[in-house]
Amino acid sequence: MRAQRSSGGRSSGSKGQTEDRRHSSGRSGAREQAAGGIRGKIQGLRDKKEQRSEGRLDSLRERLQTRLHSQDKSGGLGGREVAAVTVTANRGGILAKMAERGGTPPRQIDNAAVKEARVHIKGWRADMVRPSTQEQYKKMTERMHRTGKSPDEAAGTTKAFYAYRAAVVHAAKAELRESLTARDRASREKNDDARRDAEKRISVALAMLDRYPPGGRDKADNFQRTSLYTGAHQSERSNGKRETLAERAPDWRERVFQNVRERDKDAVSVAALTGARPAEIAKGVQVDKIAGGGLRFTIHGAKLDDATGRGQKSRTIEVTRADAAKSAEGRHLLAAGPAAREVPLDGTPSAFAHRVQRAGERAGVERVSPYDYRHSFADRARSDGAGRDELAAAMGHRSETSQAAYGGRAGTGGGGFSRASASRPTRA
């Protein structure tokens, strides 16, 4: 019985081992099958990648062949390069013709002239000017070339002359930058013909900049530039603010204020009493009622340039109660709000300007803009005896010459201000 059981146990164990081997073999086969499937997928992906690579290579070959074909037709340059060279050639030719017609002799090119040319373009790039302005400059330059006129001949007003002059200066500087680069390249390659051609372009561009000196950021320095324009200062059809304000009835501000929506009354009042720009009101103007019942305004500047020190970062203007009470806007601020509050702009400056214009139309006053209040403020301040330095501080100017563009018999509507201070000292 014991032997029988032993024999049966061995038999049972043998069967179990056989079954284990069978199951193990099945699992191995499944693993091999799965691995084979994965290897097949990997190989398929590799094949697809190779096909895509071959496709890219074919596309690249086609593009290179097309480019080579265009080079053969254009003498070594593709479409964009040809267009760029055409623009450069046109600009250089236009400047040369303009200099010839104006009797401007080309400059002699030596090391000093090349150094001067580099100074002209130091820190300057054509893309520093907005694309729309560049396009306008291009049209103006082509118009002068087509009509055979110089900036002083093509312009009908002083403002138009400044625009034409700016177009010539932009073209001359762009020509200097490209021709100096071409000269440097020709010097490295020891190509005397290319160097002489580049220096010829430099001489013409320098001559044009001698005739029409470029301006800087300082308006006082710009006023010292010699102007070749001797025509009319302003067109008879000019819509300038001075002419518009001079033609208006003395009570235009009060009539407009009666038609201003409630949402804009605070902002219009601040503009009227301080001459603040819409962009400055958008930053929020602090309005405080001070001792004696007057008003103090704290304004954060908008037109700023830290590099040149242009503009005022902040300024404070005080208006007496008596002066504020002379205008509808002043009476509104005296009666409205707490002793200290901030007056913001409802919406964007452009939307505000549109609503002010609509208020003017309802009042029967045409072409009213927020800047009319700035002109009116400057005019009233002068009438009230404000000095140049004080007015510059009140208007947020760094230079006292900037205020020359403001004013124009704006009529009545309140006095000026009693005190003004700015974050930076003004300069004459």
Sequence and secondary structure as in RCSB ss.txt:
>XXXX:A:sequence
MRAQRSSGGRSSGSKGQTEDRRHSSGRSGAREQAAGGIRGKIQGLRDKKEQRSEGRLDSLRERLQTRLHSQDKSG
GLGGREVAAVTVTANRGGILAKMAERGGTPPRQIDNAAVKEARVHIKGWRADMVRPSTQEQYKKMTERMHRTGKS
PDEAAGTTKAFYAYRAAVVHAAKAELRESLTARDRASREKNDDARRDAEKRISVALAMLDRYPPGGRDKADNFQR
TSLYTGAHQSERSNGKRETLAERAPDWRERVFQNVRERDKDAVSVAALTGARPAEIAKGVQVDKIAGGGLRFTIH
GAKLDDATGRGQKSRTIEVTRADAAKSAEGRHLLAAGPAAREVPLDGTPSAFAHRVQRAGERAGVERVSPYDYRH
SFADRARSDGAGRDELAAAMGHRSETSQAAYGGRAGTGGGGFSRASASRPTRA
>XXXX:A:secstr
 HHHHHHHHHHHHHHHHHHHHHHHHHHHHHHHHHHHHHHHHHHHHHHHHHHHHHHHHHHHHHHHHHHHHHHHHHT
S  HHHHHHHHHHHHHHHHHHHHHHHTT      SHHHHHHHHHHHTT  GGGS HHHHHHHHHHHHHHHHHT  
HHHH SSHHHHHHHHHHHHHHHHHHHHHHHHHHHHHHHHT HHHHHHHHHHHHHHHHHHHHS    S HHHHTTS
     S SS TT   HHHHHHHS TTHHHHHHHTS HHHHHHHHHHHHH   HHHHHT EEEEE GGG EEEEEE
 SS BTTTTBS SEEEEEE HHHHTTSHHHHHHHHSS SEEEE  SS HHHHHHHHHHHHHHTT  S  HHHHHH
HHHHHHHHTT  HHHHHHHHT SBGGGGGG       S    SEEEESS  B 
